[in-house]
Amino acid sequence: MTLEGSTPKQPGGPSSRPVVLADGRHPVCLTAIDANSGTITFDLVQWYHGEDAAREAAKDHQESPPPNDYYIPNVNPKLRTLPPLPRRPSPSTTCSAPSSPPR
């Protein structure tokens, strides 16, 4: 998915909008949802659990192991905005009743 707000370009596609975040799943803190424009603004964070959490917290001079066994640093406060997804037509379903009741 292409997102607004960064300099690398996604190759191909009709508009080649700037890429903010690679496709996939990413931990974020939502900061705004604009229902009128269809955009979502978020702050990308890192999520560590278990041994990874203890290691990363220690690197950042934080309590290690961290409470609740997870550590969520935010190394970049940049906010990113997802553009609205293209509208797609709703699938249509034709329902018809049988001409006579089943026996």
BAKOLKOL-202305 format. One record per residue (C-alpha): chain; x, y, z. Coordinates in steps of 0.25 Angstrom, whole numbers, plus 5000, padded with zeros to 4 digits. Layout:
! residues N
@kette=A, xx=X, yy=Y, zz=Z
...
***
This chain:
! residues 103
@kette=A, xx=5000, yy=5000, zz=5000
@kette=A, xx=5005, yy=5014, zz=4997
@kette=A, xx=5004, yy=5024, zz=5008
@kette=A, xx=5006, yy=5039, zz=5008
@kette=A, xx=5018, yy=5046, zz=5015
@kette=A, xx=5032, yy=5040, zz=5011
@kette=A, xx=5041, yy=5041, zz=4999
@kette=A, xx=5043, yy=5027, zz=4994
@kette=A, xx=5034, yy=5024, zz=4982
@kette=A, xx=5026, yy=5011, zz=4979
@kette=A, xx=5029, yy=5006, zz=4965
@kette=A, xx=5018, yy=5005, zz=4955
@kette=A, xx=5004, yy=5007, zz=4958
@kette=A, xx=4995, yy=5019, zz=4952
@kette=A, xx=5000, yy=5029, zz=4962
@kette=A, xx=5013, yy=5024, zz=4968
@kette=A, xx=5010, yy=5031, zz=4981
@kette=A, xx=5021, yy=5032, zz=4992
@kette=A, xx=5023, yy=5020, zz=5001
@kette=A, xx=5022, yy=5022, zz=5016
@kette=A, xx=5021, yy=5008, zz=5021
@kette=A, xx=5023, yy=4995, zz=5014
@kette=A, xx=5011, yy=4985, zz=5012
@kette=A, xx=5009, yy=4977, zz=5024
@kette=A, xx=5006, yy=4977, zz=5039
@kette=A, xx=5012, yy=4988, zz=5048
@kette=A, xx=5009, yy=4993, zz=5062
@kette=A, xx=5004, yy=5007, zz=5063
@kette=A, xx=4997, yy=5017, zz=5072
@kette=A, xx=4985, yy=5023, zz=5065
@kette=A, xx=4985, yy=5038, zz=5066
@kette=A, xx=4974, yy=5042, zz=5057
@kette=A, xx=4963, yy=5036, zz=5048
@kette=A, xx=4956, yy=5045, zz=5038
@kette=A, xx=4943, yy=5039, zz=5034
@kette=A, xx=4940, yy=5050, zz=5024
@kette=A, xx=4953, yy=5048, zz=5016
@kette=A, xx=4955, yy=5033, zz=5019
@kette=A, xx=4969, yy=5035, zz=5025
@kette=A, xx=4976, yy=5029, zz=5037
@kette=A, xx=4988, yy=5036, zz=5044
@kette=A, xx=4997, yy=5028, zz=5053
@kette=A, xx=5010, yy=5028, zz=5060
@kette=A, xx=5019, yy=5015, zz=5056
@kette=A, xx=5025, yy=5009, zz=5069
@kette=A, xx=5033, yy=4996, zz=5071
@kette=A, xx=5027, yy=4985, zz=5079
@kette=A, xx=5036, yy=4975, zz=5087
@kette=A, xx=5032, yy=4963, zz=5095
@kette=A, xx=5039, yy=4953, zz=5104
@kette=A, xx=5054, yy=4952, zz=5103
@kette=A, xx=5054, yy=4962, zz=5091
@kette=A, xx=5047, yy=4972, zz=5101
@kette=A, xx=5058, yy=4970, zz=5112
@kette=A, xx=5069, yy=4972, zz=5102
@kette=A, xx=5063, yy=4985, zz=5095
@kette=A, xx=5060, yy=4991, zz=5108
@kette=A, xx=5074, yy=4989, zz=5113
@kette=A, xx=5079, yy=4995, zz=5101
@kette=A, xx=5071, yy=5007, zz=5103
@kette=A, xx=5075, yy=5008, zz=5118
@kette=A, xx=5061, yy=5005, zz=5122
@kette=A, xx=5056, yy=4995, zz=5133
@kette=A, xx=5060, yy=4981, zz=5128
@kette=A, xx=5053, yy=4972, zz=5128
@kette=A, xx=5041, yy=4981, zz=5126
@kette=A, xx=5028, yy=4980, zz=5133
@kette=A, xx=5018, yy=4971, zz=5127
@kette=A, xx=5029, yy=4965, zz=5118
@kette=A, xx=5027, yy=4975, zz=5107
@kette=A, xx=5034, yy=4988, zz=5102
@kette=A, xx=5029, yy=4998, zz=5093
@kette=A, xx=5039, yy=5009, zz=5089
@kette=A, xx=5036, yy=5020, zz=5079
@kette=A, xx=5049, yy=5024, zz=5073
@kette=A, xx=5042, yy=5033, zz=5063
@kette=A, xx=5031, yy=5043, zz=5066
@kette=A, xx=5027, yy=5045, zz=5051
@kette=A, xx=5012, yy=5043, zz=5049
@kette=A, xx=5008, yy=5036, zz=5036
@kette=A, xx=4995, yy=5037, zz=5029
@kette=A, xx=4989, yy=5026, zz=5021
@kette=A, xx=4981, yy=5031, zz=5009
@kette=A, xx=4967, yy=5026, zz=5006
@kette=A, xx=4966, yy=5013, zz=5000
@kette=A, xx=4960, yy=5013, zz=4986
@kette=A, xx=4945, yy=5011, zz=4986
@kette=A, xx=4941, yy=4997, zz=4980
@kette=A, xx=4927, yy=4994, zz=4976
@kette=A, xx=4919, yy=4985, zz=4986
@kette=A, xx=4917, yy=4971, zz=4981
@kette=A, xx=4903, yy=4969, zz=4976
@kette=A, xx=4895, yy=4957, zz=4980
@kette=A, xx=4882, yy=4953, zz=4973
@kette=A, xx=4873, yy=4945, zz=4982
@kette=A, xx=4860, yy=4939, zz=4976
@kette=A, xx=4849, yy=4931, zz=4983
@kette=A, xx=4845, yy=4918, zz=4977
@kette=A, xx=4833, yy=4918, zz=4968
@kette=A, xx=4826, yy=4908, zz=4977
@kette=A, xx=4829, yy=4903, zz=4991
@kette=A, xx=4838, yy=4891, zz=4993
@kette=A, xx=4831, yy=4878, zz=4995
***
